[in-house]
């Protein structure tokens, strides 16, 4: 009850502040809340289907930021959601220049940190190692991107106050997925803050799952979601991913197509032995593959075993057998092994 009281009190204070700002602007009188504010105050998860991403902004960002950052910046600039990313000082300055040119806002947190790279995830980092020393190379800060400064500062404030649910609403995360995040967070802390094993175990039904929710593709450079869905069949998360894809396709079809290609894959996830993506399809609980069909986040011993093989037999969510021809050459199993089929 105390948590809910604090959350609702904060929401009420922010609503009064926003109402005061709107009343001071005659052009805003009577307007219905949209975008991130609607998600924050009215618990709406649906995104505005009429919103469009800026092609000019996309071109300005291309080659300067990665595909995931580009997607998030475009969505925030279009007033769909708030976005958060981590950047060093040089790239914060670059993004600030681009924001001024295209009319959106950023707010950078004052805390500079050194991230801890996850084991086996190709340099991906879900955790902080420590606070950075003044001027230390490799230090990054959280950067909050939004269509206006009030939104960006609000996002920064609720995030730094550790109000995960309120911040998640501003990020455009459906309520069911925010609830799952709260449930899984203590467990994920023991697994490099990766939620995939818990999302998989929370997913009902036979594989394959909804390919739009394949956020494991982020380890290979692109995805349609910026959050962990509550399951790989969540209709609310699928609606968010579908809207994001529609907007990306309208903005830059080739860019969106690259993301779809990664989404429609099958993934063998391990906590410390790499994430392995198969472009070949699942058929009758088997994947017949060639070396060109396999991508691994890191060159681990498991990656080597998979390269020796040419078929996976799927035993269950947490176990696969590796074959070469008719000979089984290995088994990958355990709670830190997850097989997720999306193709």
C-alpha positions in Angstrom: 0.0 0.0 0.0 2.8 2.4 0.8 4.4 1.9 -2.6 1.1 2.6 -4.3 0.5 5.7 -2.2 3.9 7.1 -3.1 3.4 6.3 -6.8 -0.1 7.9 -6.9 1.1 11.0 -5.0 3.9 11.5 -7.5 1.5 11.1 -10.3 -0.9 13.7 -8.8 1.9 16.2 -8.3 3.1 15.8 -11.9 -0.5 16.1 -13.2 -1.0 19.4 -11.3 2.2 20.7 -12.7 1.3 19.7 -16.2 -2.2 21.2 -15.9 -0.7 24.5 -14.7 1.6 24.6 -17.7 -1.3 23.7 -20.1 -3.5 26.4 -18.6 -0.8 29.0 -19.2 -0.9 28.1 -22.9 -4.2 29.1 -24.5 -3.5 26.8 -27.5 -3.3 23.8 -25.2 -6.7 24.4 -23.4 -9.0 21.5 -23.7 -6.6 19.2 -25.5 -6.6 15.5 -24.7 -3.3 14.0 -23.4 -1.5 12.0 -26.0 1.7 10.1 -26.4 3.8 9.4 -23.2 1.6 11.6 -21.0 -1.5 9.5 -21.9 0.4 6.3 -20.9 1.6 7.9 -17.7 -1.7 9.3 -16.5 -4.4 7.2 -18.2 -2.6 3.8 -18.3 -3.0 3.6 -22.1 -0.6 1.2 -23.8 -1.8 1.8 -27.4 0.4 4.0 -29.6 -0.9 6.7 -31.9 -1.3 4.9 -35.3 -1.2 8.2 -37.2 2.3 9.2 -35.9 5.2 9.1 -38.3 8.9 8.8 -37.9 11.1 11.5 -39.4 13.0 10.3 -42.5 15.3 13.3 -42.3 16.1 12.5 -38.7 16.7 8.9 -39.6 19.3 9.9 -42.2 21.0 12.3 -39.8 21.3 9.5 -37.2 22.4 6.7 -39.6 26.0 5.8 -39.3 26.3 7.7 -36.0 24.2 5.6 -33.7 23.3 1.9 -33.8 20.0 0.6 -35.1 18.4 0.1 -31.6 19.4 3.7 -30.6 18.1 5.0 -33.9 14.7 3.4 -33.4 14.4 4.7 -29.8 15.4 8.3 -30.8 13.0 8.3 -33.7 10.1 7.1 -31.5 10.8 9.7 -28.8 11.2 12.6 -31.2 7.8 11.6 -32.7 6.2 11.9 -29.2 5.4 8.2 -29.1 7.3 7.6 -25.9 10.3 8.6 -23.8 13.5 6.8 -24.6 16.6 6.1 -22.5 20.0 5.2 -23.8 23.6 5.3 -22.4 26.2 7.5 -24.2 29.6 8.9 -23.5 30.2 12.6 -23.4 31.2 12.9 -27.1 28.1 11.2 -28.3 25.9 13.1 -25.9 27.2 16.3 -27.5 26.5 14.9 -30.9 23.0 13.9 -30.0 22.3 17.3 -28.5 23.4 19.0 -31.8 21.1 16.7 -33.7 18.2 17.3 -31.3 18.5 21.0 -31.7 18.5 20.6 -35.5 15.3 18.4 -35.5 13.4 19.9 -32.6 13.4 17.3 -29.9 15.0 17.4 -26.4 17.5 15.3 -24.4 18.3 15.3 -20.7 21.5 13.7 -19.5 22.0 12.3 -16.0 24.8 13.7 -14.0 26.1 10.3 -12.8 28.8 8.8 -15.0 29.4 5.0 -14.7 31.5 2.2 -16.0 29.3 -0.6 -17.3 30.0 -4.3 -16.7 29.9 -6.4 -19.9 27.8 -9.5 -19.6 29.6 -12.8 -20.0 28.9 -14.4 -23.4 26.7 -11.6 -24.7 29.1 -10.0 -27.3 29.8 -6.9 -25.2 26.2 -6.2 -24.2 25.9 -4.7 -20.7 22.8 -4.9 -18.5 24.6 -3.9 -15.3 26.8 -1.1 -13.8 30.3 -2.0 -12.7 31.0 1.2 -10.7 30.9 5.0 -10.7 33.4 6.5 -13.1 36.4 8.6 -12.0 36.5 12.2 -13.3 37.6 12.1 -16.9 37.7 8.3 -17.1 37.6 6.8 -20.5 34.7 4.6 -21.3 32.3 6.3 -18.9 28.7 6.7 -19.9 25.6 8.5 -18.6 21.9 7.8 -19.0 20.3 10.0 -21.6 16.6 10.6 -21.7 15.1 11.5 -25.1 11.7 13.1 -25.6 9.7 15.5 -27.8 9.9 18.2 -25.2 12.1 19.0 -22.1 9.3 18.6 -19.6 8.9 15.0 -20.7 12.7 14.3 -20.8 13.2 15.8 -17.3 10.2 13.9 -15.9 11.6 10.7 -17.3 14.9 11.4 -15.8 13.3 12.2 -12.4 11.2 9.1 -12.1 14.0 6.8 -13.3 16.5 8.3 -10.8 13.9 7.9 -8.1 13.7 4.2 -9.0 10.0 4.4 -9.8 10.2 1.6 -12.3 6.5 1.3 -13.0 6.0 5.0 -13.6 9.1 5.2 -15.8 8.0 2.1 -17.7 4.7 3.9 -18.5 6.6 6.8 -20.0 8.7 4.3 -22.0 5.6 2.9 -23.6 5.7 -0.4 -21.8 2.3 -2.2 -21.3 1.1 -2.6 -17.7 1.3 -6.4 -17.9 4.9 -6.3 -18.9 5.7 -3.7 -16.2 4.1 -6.0 -13.6 6.2 -8.9 -14.9 9.4 -6.8 -14.7 8.7 -6.1 -11.0 8.2 -9.9 -10.3 11.2 -11.0 -12.3 13.6 -8.3 -11.3 15.0 -9.9 -8.1 15.5 -13.2 -9.9 17.1 -11.6 -12.9 19.6 -9.8 -10.6 21.3 -13.2 -10.2 21.5 -13.7 -14.0 23.3 -10.6 -15.3 19.9 -8.8 -15.2 18.7 -10.7 -18.3 15.0 -11.6 -18.1 14.8 -14.0 -21.0 14.7 -17.2 -18.9 11.8 -15.8 -16.9 9.9 -14.6 -20.0 10.3 -18.0 -21.6 9.1 -19.8 -18.6 6.1 -17.5 -18.5 5.2 -18.3 -22.1 2.5 -20.8 -22.7 1.9 -23.0 -25.7 4.0 -24.7 -28.4 6.7 -23.0 -30.4 7.1 -21.0 -32.5 6.3 -17.9 -30.6 5.3 -14.4 -32.0 8.4 -13.3 -34.0 7.7 -9.7 -33.3 8.6 -10.3 -29.7 12.0 -11.9 -30.4 13.9 -9.3 -28.3 16.9 -11.7 -28.1 17.6 -10.4 -31.6 19.0 -7.3 -29.8 22.2 -9.2 -29.2 22.7 -9.2 -32.9 22.0 -5.5 -33.5 18.3 -4.9 -33.8 14.9 -5.6 -32.3 11.4 -4.1 -32.3 11.1 -3.8 -28.5 13.0 -1.8 -25.9 11.7 -3.9 -23.0 11.2 -7.5 -21.9 7.7 -8.7 -22.7 5.9 -10.6 -20.0 5.7 -13.5 -22.4 6.6 -14.3 -26.0 2.8 -14.4 -26.7 1.9 -11.1 -25.0 -0.7 -9.3 -27.2 0.0 -5.9 -25.7 3.7 -6.2 -26.4 3.0 -7.5 -29.9 0.8 -4.5 -30.6 3.7 -2.2 -29.5 6.2 -4.2 -31.7 3.8 -4.1 -34.6 3.2 -0.4 -34.5 7.0 0.2 -34.2 7.5 -2.0 -37.3 4.8 -0.2 -39.3 6.4 3.2 -38.5 10.0 1.9 -39.2 8.8 0.5 -42.6 7.1 3.7 -43.5 10.3 5.7 -42.6 13.0 3.4 -44.0 11.8 0.1 -45.6 15.3 -1.4 -46.0 16.2 -0.6 -42.4 12.9 -2.2 -41.1 13.5 -5.2 -43.4 16.9 -5.9 -41.7 15.2 -5.9 -38.3 12.5 -8.3 -39.5 15.2 -10.7 -40.9 16.7 -10.9 -37.4 13.3 -11.2 -35.7 12.3 -14.2 -37.7 15.0 -16.5 -36.3 15.4 -19.2 -33.7 17.6 -18.5 -30.7 19.6 -20.8 -28.4 20.3 -18.6 -25.3 22.7 -19.5 -22.6 23.6 -17.3 -19.6 27.4 -17.5 -20.0 28.1 -19.6 -23.1 26.8 -17.2 -25.7 23.6 -16.4 -27.5 23.3 -18.3 -30.8 20.9 -17.4 -33.6 19.7 -19.8 -36.3 18.4 -18.4 -39.5 17.1 -21.9 -40.5 13.5 -22.8 -39.6 12.2 -25.1 -37.0 10.4 -28.1 -38.3 9.1 -31.1 -36.3 11.2 -30.0 -33.3 14.4 -30.0 -35.4 16.5 -27.3 -37.0 18.7 -28.5 -40.0 21.3 -25.8 -40.5 24.5 -24.9 -42.3 27.3 -22.8 -40.9 26.0 -19.7 -42.8 22.7 -20.1 -40.9 24.4 -19.7 -37.5 25.4 -16.5 -35.7 26.9 -16.4 -32.3 27.3 -13.5 -29.9 30.8 -14.7 -28.9 33.2 -17.4 -30.0 32.6 -19.7 -27.0 33.2 -23.4 -26.8 29.5 -23.9 -27.4 29.7 -21.8 -30.6 32.5 -24.2 -31.7 30.3 -27.2 -31.0 27.4 -25.7 -32.9 29.6 -25.0 -35.9 30.6 -28.7 -35.9 27.0 -29.7 -36.0 24.3 -29.5 -38.7 21.1 -30.2 -36.8 19.5 -29.3 -33.4 16.9 -31.6 -31.9 14.7 -29.6 -29.5 14.0 -31.6 -26.4 12.3 -28.7 -24.5 12.6 -25.1 -23.5 15.8 -25.9 -21.6 17.4 -28.7 -23.5 18.7 -29.3 -27.1 20.8 -32.1 -28.7 23.4 -31.2 -31.3 23.9 -33.6 -34.2 26.2 -34.0 -37.1 24.5 -36.3 -39.5 23.1 -39.2 -37.5 25.6 -38.8 -34.6 24.8 -36.8 -31.5 27.9 -34.7 -30.7 26.6 -32.8 -27.8 23.8 -31.8 -25.4 23.0 -28.3 -24.1 20.7 -28.3 -21.1 19.9 -26.7 -17.7 18.0 -23.7 -16.3 20.5 -21.3 -17.9 19.9 -22.8 -21.3 16.8 -21.5 -23.2 15.6 -22.4 -26.7 13.2 -19.9 -28.2 11.7 -20.6 -31.7 10.3 -17.6 -33.7 10.7 -19.1 -37.2 
